[in-house]
């Protein structure tokens, strides 16, 4: 994705964008009757009762203003609830949720339609046939509002709830994973993450997170100046002046360095659309917060663990054979996402925050067993390593000896079960 397409995508996710679009549509619909006043025969509007459209529009305008205010206040309350009960990082997903934005935009569009229709009626620009068109448009708007209200009742009853927020983060993470799996190296050529020794490192000039890498732009510049570029960061990497973003083989001057750096968008926070790891980080934050002494909700932490296991299993399936993907930008090289980093994002904070909870640690051992049963060798090794780390941390934290013995026994059983499943499915690596 190029930088301008990313900019357009982010604009389309802003709350004002849909409201403005629907508002313009409502105004255009209200004024459409003025251009159709010569289409229908004179007197038809009176016979079917279109003269009452002014009263209907007045009722519609008053009710839509109230409903819009109520919907907006409900959304703002949901943002605060998500920040308090889940994590502040999840509130952005609620703000960018297209379903809620469409609901609010529909109410705003209907309000503007009613106001503009009333103003146009008072000026007399419609005529007899124009009022008939406005009457038909008003009936259509009422139907749209009715459907939207019925959907909003269900939507706002769950909006901002903890379970709904977890599902929203999961869907955003899965979408990001699918996009990354389709282009595991963002269209660049694959390398192992170690640039040639004679390559020149180029460091970030700003401090912040890498939000986007325009690989197409890098490739174009590299092709024009006979360079080879080795990207040493990933979307989501925290960039600092002592952190190399990429390395270059070839002649590099200050102007060319500035052009290459312009292909990296660095912002103050991470974004999920290009960064699958960030979704896992947010889910882990929700689980850790649930295990804090102020909340003490092991059930939510167990739910988060299950969600992360499903995502990691899906990522393992999606990323299989990713090196065979077609290379679109041969002058740029990029390393794949490291599965160890994915496990670090999820299980390091979860096992630390829940080290004193027997039920959560049992679920963690079952999760590691599921991730080591029928996955790639890298995923199995990461799962087994974090199973050992999590078990050691829990055994040193749990104070009750029978709890420690129970966890040790369950961990051994789950490991044996995972090894048996791996052998049965032919996934076990030879010794």
Secondary structure as UniProt FT lines:
FT   HELIX           3..12
FT   HELIX           15..32
FT   HELIX           33..36
FT   TURN            37..39
FT   TURN            42..43
FT   HELIX           44..47
FT   TURN            48..49
FT   HELIX           50..52
FT   HELIX           53..85
FT   HELIX           88..90
FT   HELIX           91..95
FT   HELIX           98..123
FT   HELIX           127..158
FT   TURN            159..160
FT   HELIX           162..182
FT   TURN            183..187
FT   STRAND          188..190
FT   TURN            197..198
FT   STRAND          200..203
FT   STRAND          208..213
FT   HELIX           215..224
FT   TURN            225..226
FT   STRAND          228..231
FT   TURN            235..236
FT   STRAND          238..239
FT   TURN            241..242
FT   STRAND          244..249
FT   HELIX           254..261
FT   TURN            262..263
FT   STRAND          264..267
FT   HELIX           276..290
FT   TURN            293..295
FT   HELIX           298..319
FT   TURN            320..321
FT   HELIX           322..324
FT   STRAND          329..334
FT   HELIX           339..343
FT   HELIX           344..348
FT   HELIX           349..353
FT   TURN            354..356
FT   HELIX           358..373
FT   HELIX           377..397
FT   HELIX           401..424
FT   TURN            425..426
//
